[in-house]
Amino acid sequence: MSTPVTLRRLKYWFDRLNREVFSGLCPEVTLEIGPKSNKQWAETADRGGKLTIRWADGPADQDLLKEVMAHEMVHCIVGVRAGHGGKFLAYRDLLKAHNIPLRRVICSKDS
């Protein structure tokens, strides 16, 4: 069931995934919610050395939130500019062990 995304939900999943999946490896980030023009669920940006995960305003179910958050956290770990190449995909087995798929593209909103 989809429910509204809140900063509290985002923080919960960030902290839980960082603890249980990434063993604290993900650096500190700022979490934001706001409108998006590119129809992605979320994006990660490096703003002068400060990482931000920005989530598209709207509802999401728990599985989607967990998968997208893990995807964005991998970007934070390997570097935003690393894209979806080898460094990014090196985390696929780790996430798979926690039943979280790691895909280069997650279905866009409204697509």
C-alpha positions in Angstrom: 0.0 0.0 0.0 1.4 3.4 -1.0 1.5 6.1 1.7 2.9 9.6 1.6 6.7 10.0 1.7 7.7 12.0 4.7 11.1 13.0 6.0 10.6 10.8 9.0 10.0 7.7 6.7 13.1 8.6 4.6 15.2 9.0 7.7 14.0 5.7 9.1 14.9 3.8 5.9 18.2 5.7 5.5 19.3 4.8 9.1 18.0 1.3 8.9 19.7 0.5 5.6 22.9 2.1 6.6 23.0 0.1 9.8 21.7 -3.3 8.5 23.0 -3.4 4.9 25.9 -1.0 4.6 27.4 -1.4 8.1 27.5 2.4 8.5 29.5 3.0 5.3 27.1 5.6 3.8 28.2 9.1 4.7 25.9 11.7 6.2 23.4 13.1 3.8 20.6 15.7 3.8 17.2 14.3 2.9 14.7 16.4 1.0 11.3 16.0 -0.5 10.2 18.2 -3.4 8.8 18.3 -6.9 10.8 16.8 -9.7 10.8 17.5 -13.4 12.5 14.4 -14.6 10.0 11.9 -13.3 12.6 10.0 -11.2 11.7 8.8 -7.7 14.8 10.3 -6.3 18.2 11.7 -7.1 21.5 12.2 -5.3 23.5 15.4 -5.6 26.9 16.5 -4.3 26.6 20.2 -3.4 30.1 21.3 -2.6 30.9 18.2 -0.6 27.5 17.9 1.0 25.4 15.0 -0.2 21.7 15.4 -0.7 19.1 12.7 -1.5 16.0 14.4 -2.9 12.8 12.4 -3.1 9.9 13.2 -5.4 6.8 14.3 -3.5 4.1 11.7 -3.6 3.2 8.3 -2.3 5.4 5.2 -2.3 5.0 1.7 -0.9 7.6 0.3 1.5 9.4 -1.9 -1.0 9.8 0.9 -3.5 11.0 3.3 -0.8 13.6 0.7 0.4 14.8 -0.1 -3.1 15.2 3.5 -4.2 16.8 4.6 -0.9 19.3 1.8 -1.2 20.0 2.8 -4.8 20.6 6.4 -3.9 22.8 5.3 -0.9 25.1 3.4 -3.2 25.5 6.6 -5.2 26.5 8.3 -2.0 29.1 5.6 -1.2 30.7 5.3 -4.6 30.4 8.9 -5.6 27.7 10.7 -7.4 29.8 11.1 -10.5 30.5 7.3 -10.7 27.1 6.8 -12.3 25.8 3.3 -12.8 29.0 1.6 -13.8 31.2 -1.0 -12.2 31.6 0.7 -8.8 27.9 1.1 -8.5 27.1 -2.5 -9.6 29.7 -3.9 -7.2 27.0 -3.5 -4.5 24.5 -5.7 -6.3 25.4 -8.9 -4.4 25.4 -7.1 -1.0 21.9 -5.8 -1.7 20.7 -9.1 -3.1 21.7 -10.8 0.1 19.2 -8.4 1.8 16.5 -9.1 -0.8 16.9 -5.6 -2.3 17.4 -5.5 -6.1 20.0 -3.0 -7.4 19.0 -1.8 -10.8 20.5 1.0 -12.9 17.1 2.4 -13.6 14.0 2.1 -11.3 10.7 2.6 -13.0 10.0 6.3 -13.3 7.0 7.9 -11.7 3.9 8.0 -13.9 5.5 5.7 -16.5 
